[in-house]
């Protein structure tokens, strides 16, 4: 997916109090996810896949969590690789001798 087609719809509340209130209420988290579907390619795609597969609500949330975590791991890996390639970052990782 190209960046110009990606939509980001689920935003974390800025205040810590609001973050904690949502985290304490499962219904509030589900509501935020459903509301974010309009503007989030990831949420929209996962909910369509779940609906097509006939998943129940718990299975749908597991699918969302799994896909989100996989995507986050990919982003972290790309950012780490980019940081290692940027000599200005001062971030160097020595490879073990068996990987040279």
C-alpha positions in Angstrom: 0.0 0.0 0.0 1.4 3.4 -1.0 1.7 6.0 1.7 -0.5 8.4 -0.3 -3.4 6.0 -0.1 -3.0 5.2 3.6 -5.5 6.8 6.0 -4.9 7.1 9.7 -8.0 7.2 11.7 -7.5 6.0 15.2 -5.7 8.5 17.3 -4.8 8.2 21.0 -6.4 10.8 23.2 -3.9 13.5 24.3 -4.7 13.6 28.0 -3.6 10.7 30.2 -7.0 10.7 32.0 -8.9 10.1 28.7 -6.4 7.4 27.7 -6.9 5.6 31.0 -10.7 5.9 30.8 -10.7 4.3 27.4 -8.3 1.5 28.5 -10.5 0.7 31.5 -13.7 0.2 29.3 -13.7 -2.5 26.6 -16.8 -1.0 25.1 -15.0 2.4 24.7 -12.1 0.7 22.9 -14.4 -1.2 20.6 -16.3 2.1 19.9 -13.1 3.9 19.1 -12.0 1.1 16.7 -15.4 1.1 15.0 -15.3 4.9 14.8 -11.8 4.8 13.4 -12.9 2.5 10.6 -14.0 5.5 8.5 -10.5 6.9 8.3 -8.2 3.9 8.8 -7.2 1.7 6.0 -5.9 -1.0 8.4 -9.1 -1.1 10.5 -11.3 -1.0 7.5 -9.4 -3.8 5.8 -9.4 -6.0 8.9 -13.1 -5.5 9.6 -14.0 -6.4 6.0 -11.8 -9.6 6.1 -13.4 -10.5 9.5 -16.9 -10.0 8.1 -16.2 -12.0 5.0 -14.7 -14.9 7.1 -17.7 -14.8 9.5 -15.6 -14.1 12.6 -17.3 -13.2 15.8 -16.5 -10.0 17.6 -13.7 -11.5 19.8 -12.1 -13.2 16.8 -12.3 -9.9 14.9 -10.5 -8.0 17.7 -7.8 -10.7 17.7 -7.4 -10.3 14.0 -7.1 -6.6 14.4 -4.5 -6.9 17.2 -2.5 -9.5 15.2 -2.4 -7.4 12.0 -1.6 -4.3 13.9 1.2 -5.8 15.8 2.6 -7.4 12.6 2.5 -4.0 10.9 4.1 -2.3 13.9 6.9 -4.9 13.9 7.5 -4.2 10.2 7.6 -0.4 10.9 10.1 -0.9 13.8 12.3 -3.1 11.6 12.4 -0.6 8.8 13.1 2.3 11.2 15.9 0.4 12.9 17.4 -0.5 9.5 17.2 3.1 8.4 18.8 4.3 11.6 21.6 1.9 11.2 22.2 3.1 7.6 22.2 6.8 8.5 25.7 7.6 9.7 24.5 10.9 11.2 22.3 9.0 13.7 25.3 7.7 15.7 23.4 4.5 16.0 25.7 1.5 15.2 25.1 -2.1 15.8 27.9 -4.6 15.5 26.9 -7.8 13.7 27.9 -11.1 15.2 30.9 -12.7 13.4 28.7 -15.4 11.9 26.6 -12.7 10.1 29.5 -10.8 8.5 
